[in-house]
Amino acid sequence: MNYLNTTRRDTNRILDVIVIGEALTDVVVTPDGTRGHPGGSPANVAYGLGRLGVSTGLLTAFGDDSRGAGIELHLRSAGVTVLPGAYSLERTSSATETLVEDGSACYDFDVVWDPKPLAPAYIPKVLHTGSIATFLAPGAGAVKTLMQHRDHDCIVTYDPNIRPALLGSHAEALSIFEDLINLTGVVKLSTEDATWLYPHKNLDDIATRLLGLGAGLAVITQGAQGSLLATPATRLTIPAVQSTVADTIGAGDSYTAALIMGLLTRGTVGYAPALLEQVGRTASMAATITVRRPGANPPTTDELWAHLEQPAA
């Protein structure tokens, strides 16, 4: 998906993956102090894909300020193309994360999502979106429009990455989420997402619901309990890789990036069980490497393959 009126040389690359969604500054508050770094789930996924060697572009919006410049520098360090029009907001959005003793985080947001409208010149192999970008007006409508105009050969992946503080009522959020499922091929939820969206269903029934709404593959990650990968024909539970945890920031996004990388290599085998198992184990390892170190710090290709080649403990 190249964009018209490009001003940067690297936007002329043919990109395998386009990620659409917010890029912001994560402000992390710990007992040891406060630090800021680039973040936002879609930006983290794009960065993770870049680290894995996947040709990736990010369609986003941030401010023409030091935080915005820092985000672009961060993404470019992983080889990610920041598509034109990104510097379109009055200020760069932020999310403040306060870490608790078990390494998990609670969030407070100062977010605007209003990307410039851009017309795609071609469709990538994978179009990924999710998080705030699919719920928050006015940009959510533009995201849906781009999803509606994808080519049938393009895999659309969707991770809602639910942030209740930024959503309206539960009924409204669920309606928006389910309305997008028919436009996607792959839906990935965390256990927290799944139980917030469907508080009275178990994970297996939630996967069935997602498939019934039109997804070809439903993925539900369960932290230390592993992940569920479901298609209309197959259900697999992939065990998590046991590890010490520095924090969980970006782990789900690392999982998503590795999942997308695996889907790019599936060829004509569709969602065969052997492929799903390989993709699931690779994604779980990517998440494990991320939780072992602070912040959204996903693995490189070399790191990921080295860990996958290690014998099981």
N, C-alpha and C positions, 0 to 999 in steps of 0.2 A: 504494500500500500504506500505508494509515493504520494506526495502532496504537492499541489500547485503552488507557484510563487515561492519555490524553495530558495533559501539564501545561503545555506551551508552545503559544502561539498558532499559531506557524508549522507545527506538526505537523498542523494541519487542512488544509493545502494539498493539492491533488491533485498528486501527483508523477509525472512521466513515467518517472523512473528511480529504482530503489532499489539501492543498493550495500550488500552485506553483507560485512563483514570487518574486519580489525584497523586500529586507529588507534594510532599510537605516536609516541614521540619519536626522531627520527633525530639521533644524536650524530656529527658529522662531524669526523674527525681529519685535518688536513692539516699539511704542514711549517710552515705559518704560524700554527697554533693549532687550537683546538677550538671548535666552535659547535653548538648544538642547535636543531632546528626540527621542527614537526609532520611526520609521515610515515606510512609504511605504505602498501603498494600500493593496497588498496581505498580508503583515505582520500584518497590522491593522485588516484585516478581520479574520486572524487566531487568533489574540489576542482577538478579539470580540467574536469569537466562543468559545475560551477557557473560557472566563469570563461567558459565558452562559452555561457552563458545558458540551459542546460538545467535544468528544474525537477527537483532531485535531493535525495534523502534518504539518509542513511547510518545503517545499523543496525550498531552497534559496541559495544565495551566498553573503558573506560579507568578510571583511578583518580580518586577525588575529591581531587585534588591540583593543584598549580600547573601541572604538565604537562598534565593532563587539561583544565583550564580553558583553557590555551593552545591545545590542539587544537580545542576547540569554538569559540573565538574565531576561529581561523584559518579553519575551515570556514564559519562564518557570514559571514565577510568576503567569501566568494565566493557567498553566497546559498544554501549547502547547509543543509538541515534535518537536525539531529542528532536522531535518533529517540529516544523515551523509553527509559530504562533504561541509557543509556550509562555513567553513573557507577556502575559495579557491581564494579569490581576494587579490591583493597587498594592497588595502586599502578599507575601507568601504565607500560606496557611500553616497552622501548627497543631500538633497533638501533644499534650503533656501526659506522660506515662509515669505513674508512681508505682515503683516496685515494692512488693511485699516479700516476706521472708522466704516463701517457697519459690521465688523467682518469677511468679506471675505478675501481671500488670493490670492496673485500672487506668482509665483514660479520661481526659478532659480536652475538648476540641475547640479550636478557633479556625473554622474551615469555610471557604467559599469555593464553589465548584461552578465555573462559568467559562468553559473553553471556547475558543474561537471556532466558528463553523468552518470546516475544511472538507473539500471534496476529494475522495480517494481516486487515484488514477489506476490502481490495480489492487487486487485483493491478495493478502498473504496466505500462507498455508494455515496459519493459526491466528485467530483474533481472540485476544483475552481481555476480559474486563471484570469489574466487580467493585465491591466495597462501597464507599461513599458515593462514587461516581454514578452508580446505578440507582440511587435513591434521592440524592439531593438536587433540587431544582436550582437554577434552570438547566444545568448541564445534563441531568439524567435523561431528558428528552432527546438530546442530541446523541447520546450514547445508544439509546434504543433505536434511533433512526439508522445509525451506522450498522447495528446488528441486523436490522431488517434488510439491509442492502448487501449483505455478504453473499458471496458465491457459494453454490452448493458444494463445491470442492474444498471450501475453507472450513476447518474445524473451529467452532466457537466454544471457548471455555469460559466458565463463569464461577467466580468465588464471591459470594455476597459479603463475607467478612463482616458480619453484623456488628454495628455499633449503636446500641439502643439509644444512647444520648443524642444521636443525630437523626433519629427516625421519628415519624409521627406515631400514630397509634399502631398497635400490633396488627390490627386488621388491614390497615393501609399498607404497611410494610410487607405483609404476607401477600397481598394482592399484587403489589409491584414485582415482588420476587417471582411469584408463580406466573405472572404474565410474560416474564422474560424466558422462562424455561423452554418454551416451544421454539425460541430463537437460538437455542444453544445445543451443542452436541455433548458437552461434558459439564457437569455441575459438581463442584467440590465444596463441601461444608466441613467445618469443625464440629465436634460434639456440642460445643456451646452454641454455635449457629443453629444446629439442628434442633436442639431442645428449646431454644428461644422461639424459633419459627413454629415448631410443632410440639408444644409442651406435653401433650397427652398421647404421643406416639413413641414406640421404641425405634431404635435406629434402623432395624430391618424394614419396618413398615414405612419409615421416612424414605428410605431408598426406593421402595416400591412406589411411593407417591411421586417421587421425582421422575422415575422412568415412565410412569403413567402420564405425566404432564408433557412428555416428549423428549427427555434426555436420553441419549444413547448409552451414556456411562455416568453413574452416580458414585461419587467418592465421599466417604465420611471419615475424617481423621479423628482418632480417639486418644491422642497423646501417648502415654505409656502403654495403653491397651492396643495399640496398633491402628490399622485402618481397614475399612470395608470398601471393596470395589465391586460394584454391581452393574450388570447389564441385564436385558431381558432373558438372557440364556445362562448367565454365569454369576455366581456370588463367591467372592474370595475374601478371607480375612488375612491380612498381612501383619505379622507380628512386628511390634516396634523393636528397635535396637536399644537395648538397655544402656544407659549412660548417666554420668553425673550431669547436672543442669546448672549452668551459669545463670541464664534466664531464658524465657521462651519467646522473646521478641524476634519476629521474623521467621520463626520455625515453620509456620503454616505457609508462608510465602515461598520459602525454600522448597517445601514439599511440592507446591504448585509449579514452580519453575522446573523442577526435575520431572514432574508428571508431564508437562508440556513437551519437554525435550524427548521423553520416551514416546509420546504420541506422534512426534514428527518422524520417527523411524519405523512406524508400524507397517508401512508399505500396504500390501493387499491382504494382510492377515486379519484385518478388522480388530475386534476385541477378543481375540482368542485367549483362552485361559493362561497359556504359557506366557503370552505377551503381558497380560495384566499382572501376573505374578512378578515378572521381571520389572515392569514399570513401577509397581507398588513398592518393591523392595528397594529400588533405586531412590525413589522419592522419600521413603522412610529414612534411608541413610543420609540423604541431603539434609533432612530436618534434624537428625541426630547430631550431625557435625555442627549445625548452627546453634543448637541449644548448649553445646559444650563451651561456647565463648560468648562474651557479652555483646548485646546489640544484634541488629539484623546483618549478620556477617556470613553470607552463604558460601558454600565451597566452590572452589575452582574445579574444572574438569579433572585435573590431575589428582586433586585431593579426593574427590568423590570416587574415582576408579581405584585409587590406592586403598581406600577403606573397604570398597566392595570386594577387592581381591584378598583381603585378610581372611584367614579361616575363622569360622564361628567359634566363639568362646565356649 
